[in-house]
């Protein structure tokens, strides 16, 4: 992501590919961005584990901890809340999701600066899978002019989710934006593939 007037440096190589040939590689590998710039070329040779969007596997829980969580969920009463300290882990395992779906409890995954809550009644996928729920706080992936057009001088926070695609369930993300904003309203926008901020919803900050 770059803004007009910025100097952008392009790579001479691309991870996972060999024999990269650029047709209009800028002199010195740099260009001052005007309205747009297109860099074209060929990526030849074998592909060695090219990066794929949405496939960041994240950090899993130890198997013993997974078994303990599954046992706790299985023995819980419907509607009960189960607290899970994720530590450094970011992946909710499918075994926990399957147990949650069966018992219909609220599993709260405490991940330091934020918490995910998953209720069994909102798990709708027939085939569940491990999902990396890592969230990068204060990410800088959206151009400032796009944000300013929507938010003006109001404070903003960017969130970048590691996982790309359908979770297979609905989950509630809770995070702390600062006590100074209590009682104010926060607006949630989604930065889409066309470079636009799409309004999703709004809510009072607790």
C-alpha positions as CSV (number, residue, x, y, z in Angstrom):
1,X,0.0,0.0,0.0
2,X,1.5,3.3,-1.0
3,X,0.3,6.9,-1.4
4,X,0.7,9.4,-4.2
5,X,4.1,11.1,-4.0
6,X,5.7,8.2,-2.1
7,X,8.9,6.6,-3.4
8,X,8.3,2.9,-3.9
9,X,11.1,0.4,-4.2
10,X,10.4,-2.8,-6.2
11,X,12.0,-6.2,-5.5
12,X,14.4,-7.7,-8.0
13,X,13.4,-11.2,-6.9
14,X,10.1,-12.8,-5.8
15,X,10.0,-15.4,-3.0
16,X,9.3,-18.9,-4.3
17,X,10.2,-18.2,-7.9
18,X,13.4,-18.4,-10.0
19,X,14.5,-16.5,-13.2
20,X,12.4,-13.4,-12.6
21,X,12.4,-11.1,-15.7
22,X,10.9,-7.6,-15.5
23,X,9.9,-5.8,-18.7
24,X,9.6,-2.3,-17.3
25,X,11.6,-2.4,-14.2
26,X,12.3,1.3,-13.1
27,X,15.8,2.6,-13.0
28,X,17.4,1.9,-9.7
29,X,14.3,-0.2,-8.7
30,X,12.5,2.9,-7.5
31,X,9.7,5.1,-8.7
32,X,7.8,8.1,-7.3
33,X,4.2,7.1,-7.3
34,X,1.9,9.3,-9.4
35,X,-1.6,8.1,-10.1
36,X,-0.6,4.5,-10.8
37,X,2.3,2.4,-11.9
38,X,2.3,-1.1,-13.4
39,X,5.2,-3.4,-13.2
40,X,5.1,-6.4,-15.5
41,X,7.3,-9.4,-16.0
42,X,7.6,-13.2,-16.1
43,X,8.1,-15.6,-13.2
44,X,9.9,-18.6,-14.7
45,X,11.2,-21.8,-13.2
46,X,9.9,-24.0,-10.4
47,X,7.7,-22.7,-7.7
48,X,9.0,-23.4,-4.2
49,X,6.3,-22.9,-1.6
50,X,4.9,-19.6,-2.9
51,X,3.1,-17.6,-0.2
52,X,-0.7,-18.1,-0.3
53,X,-3.3,-15.6,1.2
54,X,-5.1,-16.8,4.2
55,X,-2.8,-19.8,4.9
56,X,-0.9,-18.4,7.9
57,X,-1.1,-21.5,10.2
58,X,-0.4,-19.5,13.4
59,X,0.7,-21.0,16.7
60,X,-1.2,-24.1,17.9
61,X,-2.1,-25.1,21.4
62,X,-0.3,-28.1,23.0
63,X,-2.2,-31.3,22.4
64,X,-2.5,-31.9,26.2
65,X,-4.2,-28.5,26.6
66,X,-6.5,-29.2,23.7
67,X,-7.6,-32.4,25.4
68,X,-8.2,-30.6,28.7
69,X,-10.3,-27.9,27.0
70,X,-12.4,-30.4,25.1
71,X,-13.0,-32.4,28.3
72,X,-14.1,-29.1,30.1
73,X,-16.4,-28.2,27.3
74,X,-17.9,-31.7,27.1
75,X,-18.6,-31.7,30.8
76,X,-20.1,-28.2,30.8
77,X,-23.8,-27.2,30.9
78,X,-25.4,-25.6,27.9
79,X,-25.0,-21.8,28.0
80,X,-22.0,-22.0,30.3
81,X,-18.9,-19.8,29.7
82,X,-15.5,-21.5,29.4
83,X,-12.4,-19.3,29.8
84,X,-9.3,-20.4,27.8
85,X,-5.9,-18.8,28.4
86,X,-4.3,-19.1,24.9
87,X,-0.9,-17.8,26.0
88,X,1.2,-17.4,22.8
89,X,-1.2,-19.7,20.8
90,X,-3.4,-18.1,18.1
91,X,-5.2,-21.2,16.6
92,X,-8.5,-22.5,17.8
93,X,-8.4,-26.2,17.1
94,X,-11.3,-28.0,15.3
95,X,-11.6,-30.4,18.3
96,X,-12.6,-27.5,20.5
97,X,-15.0,-26.2,17.9
98,X,-16.6,-29.6,17.5
99,X,-17.1,-30.0,21.2
100,X,-18.5,-26.5,21.5
101,X,-21.0,-27.1,18.7
102,X,-22.2,-30.3,20.4
103,X,-22.6,-28.7,23.9
104,X,-23.5,-25.1,22.9
105,X,-21.4,-23.3,25.4
106,X,-19.5,-19.9,25.0
107,X,-15.8,-20.5,24.7
108,X,-13.8,-17.4,25.4
109,X,-10.3,-17.4,24.0
110,X,-8.2,-14.9,25.9
111,X,-5.3,-13.8,23.7
112,X,-3.7,-11.0,25.6
113,X,-4.8,-7.7,24.0
114,X,-8.1,-9.2,22.7
115,X,-10.6,-12.0,23.3
116,X,-12.6,-14.1,20.9
117,X,-15.9,-15.6,22.1
118,X,-17.4,-18.5,20.1
119,X,-20.8,-19.8,21.0
120,X,-21.7,-23.3,19.9
121,X,-25.1,-22.2,18.4
122,X,-23.2,-20.0,16.0
123,X,-20.9,-22.7,14.6
124,X,-22.5,-23.6,11.3
125,X,-19.9,-25.4,9.2
126,X,-20.5,-29.1,8.7
127,X,-16.7,-29.7,8.4
128,X,-14.7,-27.7,10.9
129,X,-11.0,-26.9,10.7
130,X,-8.3,-25.2,12.7
131,X,-8.5,-21.5,12.4
132,X,-5.8,-18.9,13.1
133,X,-7.5,-16.1,15.0
134,X,-4.5,-13.9,15.3
135,X,-5.2,-10.2,15.1
136,X,-2.6,-7.6,14.5
137,X,-3.4,-4.4,16.4
138,X,-2.6,-1.0,15.2
139,X,-1.7,-2.3,11.7
140,X,-0.8,0.1,9.0
141,X,-2.2,-1.4,5.8
142,X,-4.8,1.3,4.8
143,X,-3.6,4.5,3.1
144,X,-4.0,7.5,5.5
145,X,-5.9,9.5,2.9
146,X,-8.6,6.8,2.6
147,X,-9.0,6.8,6.4
148,X,-9.0,10.5,6.8
149,X,-11.8,10.8,4.2
150,X,-14.0,8.7,6.5
151,X,-12.8,9.5,10.0
152,X,-11.5,13.0,9.6
153,X,-9.6,13.9,12.8
154,X,-11.3,11.2,14.9
155,X,-9.0,8.5,16.4
156,X,-8.8,5.3,14.5
157,X,-7.4,1.8,15.0
158,X,-6.6,-0.7,12.2
159,X,-7.1,-4.4,12.7
160,X,-5.5,-7.0,10.5
161,X,-6.8,-10.6,10.7
162,X,-4.3,-13.3,9.9
163,X,-6.9,-15.6,8.5
164,X,-8.6,-14.9,5.2
165,X,-12.0,-16.5,4.3
166,X,-15.0,-18.0,6.1
167,X,-14.3,-19.1,9.7
168,X,-17.1,-21.6,9.6
169,X,-18.6,-19.9,12.6
170,X,-19.5,-16.5,14.0
171,X,-17.2,-15.1,16.6
172,X,-17.3,-12.0,18.8
173,X,-14.0,-10.0,19.0
174,X,-13.5,-7.9,22.1
175,X,-10.6,-5.4,22.4
176,X,-9.7,-2.4,24.6
177,X,-9.7,0.9,22.7
178,X,-9.1,3.0,25.8
179,X,-11.2,4.2,28.8
180,X,-11.2,7.7,27.4
181,X,-13.6,6.6,24.7
182,X,-16.2,5.1,27.0
183,X,-19.7,6.1,26.1
184,X,-18.7,7.2,22.6
185,X,-19.7,5.3,19.4
186,X,-17.3,3.3,17.3
187,X,-17.8,2.6,13.6
188,X,-16.5,-0.5,12.0
189,X,-15.4,-0.5,8.4
190,X,-14.1,-3.2,6.1
191,X,-11.2,-2.3,3.7
192,X,-12.2,-4.2,0.5
193,X,-10.3,-5.4,-2.5
194,X,-11.2,-2.2,-4.4
195,X,-9.4,0.0,-1.9
196,X,-12.7,1.3,-0.3
197,X,-13.8,1.4,3.3
198,X,-17.2,-0.3,3.5
199,X,-19.3,0.5,6.6
200,X,-20.2,-2.7,8.6
201,X,-21.8,-1.5,11.8
202,X,-21.6,0.8,14.8
203,X,-21.8,0.4,18.6
204,X,-21.4,2.2,21.9
205,X,-18.0,1.7,23.5
206,X,-18.2,0.1,26.9
